[in-house]
Amino acid sequence: MPAAAHPPRRRRALAAAAALPLLLGALGACGYGSEKKNDGANAAAQGRKLSADTVRIGYFPNLTHATPLVGEQEGILQKALGGTKLRSTTFNAGPSEIEALNADSIDIGWIGPSPAVNGYVKSKGKSLRIISGSASGGVKLVVDPKKIGSLEDVKGKRIATPQKGNTQDVAFLNWIAGQGWKVDPQSGKGDVSVVRTDNKVTPDAFKSGSVDGAWVPEPTASKLVSEGGKVLLDESTLWQDKKFVITNVIVSQKFLEEHPDVVEAVLRGSVRTNAWIAANPDRAKASVNAALKRLGGKELPAEVIDPAWQSLTTTDDPLASTLRAQADHAVKAGLLEEPDLSGIYDLRPLNKVLTAEGRPSVGAAKLGRQ
């Protein structure tokens, strides 16, 4: 039937239908009911590249860095980044990772609280920000039960820590002071001999008898137990709610300023990795071991990884109040001058991600950038 032959009501309906696509197009051009085309999360979800071609991350091949180990192994971090490539570098010590961050060799790193504080203080607050938590716990005092039967017996013995001024070294010195004993923080000599020993060397030193015990993170602690050691103290028992930060996420301030969408994407991957670990603990443990084998050619045996894994908790919360306390312990021990930590945290990108994931925000214990 010709258009003129349609009844008036029919002609009006046809005209309205013809105009509808034009109206919707005009509304979409004005932004009403349309998606935000440039949103970083949408870009990553669609596999598009964000504002940087590549993001370079750093972490330790260590259980306390389970988040990046699992996140990279399972592809969760890369998925969150979309078309932006993830490139990783592993480190064995916090100072070397801070040096890499300062030298613009990495952009984002997983690291312990003491090197993060030291890096921030030495740069007078200009090098880095802490942008998330990653792990809590996983530190123990393991001793030779033939030589040490109680906490009082630690006095006069040789106890290893990983490095002078590192997180475990500070914790042990603080515990020693709490017993009323005296130790020179620089030399490690005193009522207890604090022997600064690389974690890779500590098991051999323990077996040979050159140290009587060690205040160390996992999996070194469980390695010592597998060699006949005994857990005399779990550091978590010294903290409120048995929680204390062992690993943070840091970012160079330059990268945060220039590529906030990439930082947000890495944090989204970190949050989702931690959620996956919590929901799949056995699979996550296997994933960590696979990552360790890929990076170092060797898996951890069950008698080491099983107890070590149980003592660690991944977390998005940076547990900022415990970092403040750890810094105070370093000052008290004489390893750090009173630091100005105001602004060391910038948790705004993390809290944005947490809100989008339907999870509660976290705080910076008055040390955050506003």
Secondary structure, 3 states (H helix, E strand, C coil): CCHHHCCHHHHHHHHHHHHHHHHHHHHHHHCCCCCCCCCHHHHHHCCCCCCCCEEEEEECCCHHHHHHHHHHHCCHHHHHHCCCEEEEEECCCHHHHHHHHHCCCCCEEEECHHHHHHHHHHCCCCCEEEEEEEEEECEEEEECCCCCCCHHHHCCCEEEECCCCCHHHHHHHHHHHHCCCCECCCCCCECCEEEECCCCCHHHHHHHCCCCEEEEECCHHHHHHHCCCEEEEEHHHHCHHHCCEEEEEEEEHHHHHHCHHHHHHHHHHHHHHHHHHHHCHHHHHHHHHHHHHHHHCCCCCHHHHHHHHHCEEECCCCCHHHHHHHHHHHHHHCCCCCCCCCCCECCHHHHHHHHHCCCCCCCCCCCECC
